[in-house]
Amino acid sequence: MKQRIAIPASFARKRHHLTILSNRRSKTLAIALLCLFVLIILLLGTQIISTSGLEINLQAQNQPPDFAHPFGTDWLGRDMLTRTLHGLSLSLWVGLLTAICSAVLALVLGTISAIMGGKVDVAITWLIDVFFSLPHLVLIILVAFAAGGGVGGLLISIIITHWMALARLLRAEVLQIKNSDYVQLSSKLGRSPLWIARHHMIPHLFPQFVVGLILQFPHAILHEAGLTFLGLGLSPETPALGIILSESMRYLSAGYWWLSVLPGMALLIAVKAFDILGASVRALLDPKTSQG
């Protein structure tokens, strides 16, 4: 009879740990792909659904949710589901543009601050502290006013006020690897700081940059909706979520709860999807969390 080879207990525990880790990564990847699919549908929602629901139909005004109108209709008979999807799509595109610009600004300033050091680092660090010392919403409103309001002021205010946290994180990462052997060797070989940043720093910062970029989306979307709600963002004719929520507040006392509750829930779902996507991507890219 063949003798069975005994498997060491440490090897069995290690194999069990690797199996659990593989299952956890597969589950995390599936969740990330699901959230990404939902967000893509929301981004392209205006290309899928018809725009007929945006037309005024006074014969169907203020109807509660039913099969024909899952989100009900508003005071002008417009389909609230159509308006909500158009508003979400617009908010997501605004969030995409502002988050990318803000993340790139954070990457540039954070990297320059850590590499250059000296007065440059002091100036950028002081600027970050100044931005953090001011109330965030008040700062956004002031920048939007200073930029002239409208779409331009909305975009500028969100971009300028959302780069500080990511810049501080990226600066700390650069300072951590600044004294590593391969960076010191490149410096002794005569490589310029910009060359070192391009070939050594930025590849190391890529996971943090991607996660920070994704996590910028919820803040950008909420602040876009908030500014529009206060009348500082998009024009009233635009089917934006902030405008929808602002207009619906006048009808809550009449019992038309679906005008604000359902669009608000849609905004909450979109923001939560970005939070889950960011956490999942961080777990997949960060070796510390992927091995936990």
PyMOL commands that set and color helices and strands:
alter all, ss='L'
color gray80, all
select helices_A, chain A and resi 9-43+45-48+52-54+58-60+80-116+118-133+136-146+150-160+164-177+181-188+193-229+241-254+258-285+287-290
alter helices_A, ss='H'
color red, helices_A
deselect
rebuild
show_as cartoon
